[in-house]
Amino acid sequence: QVQLVESGGGLAQPGGSLRLSCVGSGFTLDYYAIGWFREALGKERERVSCISSSDGKTYYADSVKGRFTISRDNDKNTVYLQMNNLKPEDTADYYCVTDMQRNCDFSNYDPVSWGQGTQVTVSS
C-alpha cells in the first residue's frame, strides 16, 4: 500500500524558511516522480513543485520559483521541499503526492496518492 507522510510544517515569519519532508512507504519512492500541492482556505488547490525520477528534473509553480527547492534522498526514501523567503500567501496545507509515473507532467499533474498534509502558516 502506497503511503506518503509529510512533516516539517509549522509557523514561520515572513522572510523565514521551513523544510518539508515526505517519506514514502509501500513502494520504491525513487522510481517515481514526486510532487507537492498546496491548498489554502478559500483558494483553488495549486501545484507547487515536482521532481522526476528518471533525470531528477524539477518543476515549480511561478508563485514559488526562486524561493522553493525540491530534492530527493533516495537512500532515505524521502523528498524535501525547502521553502525560503516565505510570504503570507504561502500559508496553506501542503501535500506530498505521486501519480506513479517516472516523469513529471507538471501542467497536467493528476496524483493518485496523497499524504495527509502538513500545515504551513506564514505570519508575523
Solvent accessible surface area in square Angstrom, and as a share of the most:
residue,aa,sasa,rsa
1,Q,183,0.82
2,V,45,0.26
3,Q,95,0.42
4,L,9,0.04
5,V,77,0.44
6,E,7,0.03
7,S,60,0.39
8,G,36,0.35
9,G,28,0.27
10,G,30,0.29
11,L,128,0.64
12,A,11,0.08
13,Q,124,0.55
14,P,61,0.39
15,G,50,0.48
16,G,24,0.23
17,S,61,0.39
18,L,34,0.17
19,R,129,0.47
20,L,0,0.00
21,S,20,0.13
22,C,0,0.00
23,V,71,0.41
24,G,4,0.04
25,S,52,0.34
26,G,57,0.55
27,F,29,0.12
28,T,82,0.48
29,L,0,0.00
30,D,50,0.26
31,Y,112,0.43
32,Y,45,0.17
33,A,0,0.00
34,I,0,0.00
35,G,0,0.00
36,W,1,0.00
37,F,14,0.06
38,R,16,0.06
39,E,64,0.29
40,A,19,0.15
41,L,183,0.91
42,G,85,0.82
43,K,126,0.53
44,E,157,0.70
45,R,129,0.47
46,E,54,0.24
47,R,86,0.32
48,V,0,0.00
49,S,1,0.01
50,C,0,0.00
51,I,9,0.05
52,S,2,0.01
53,S,22,0.14
54,S,62,0.40
55,D,99,0.51
56,G,33,0.32
57,K,114,0.48
58,T,52,0.30
59,Y,60,0.23
60,Y,44,0.17
61,A,15,0.11
62,D,124,0.64
63,S,56,0.36
64,V,0,0.00
65,K,119,0.50
66,G,82,0.79
67,R,26,0.10
68,F,6,0.02
69,T,72,0.42
70,I,5,0.03
71,S,48,0.31
72,R,45,0.16
73,D,45,0.23
74,N,71,0.36
75,D,144,0.75
76,K,132,0.56
77,N,38,0.20
78,T,7,0.04
79,V,0,0.00
80,Y,31,0.12
81,L,0,0.00
82,Q,56,0.25
83,M,0,0.00
84,N,61,0.31
85,N,79,0.40
86,L,2,0.01
87,K,77,0.33
88,P,74,0.47
89,E,99,0.45
90,D,0,0.00
91,T,50,0.29
92,A,7,0.05
93,D,50,0.26
94,Y,0,0.00
95,Y,45,0.17
96,C,0,0.00
97,V,0,0.00
98,T,0,0.00
99,D,19,0.10
100,M,54,0.24
101,Q,106,0.47
102,R,92,0.34
103,N,80,0.41
104,C,12,0.07
105,D,75,0.39
106,F,34,0.14
107,S,86,0.56
108,N,98,0.51
109,Y,6,0.02
110,D,106,0.55
111,P,17,0.10
112,V,103,0.59
113,S,23,0.15
114,W,86,0.30
115,G,10,0.10
116,Q,115,0.51
117,G,16,0.15
118,T,18,0.11
119,Q,120,0.54
120,V,0,0.00
121,T,46,0.27
122,V,5,0.03
123,S,54,0.35
124,S,128,0.82
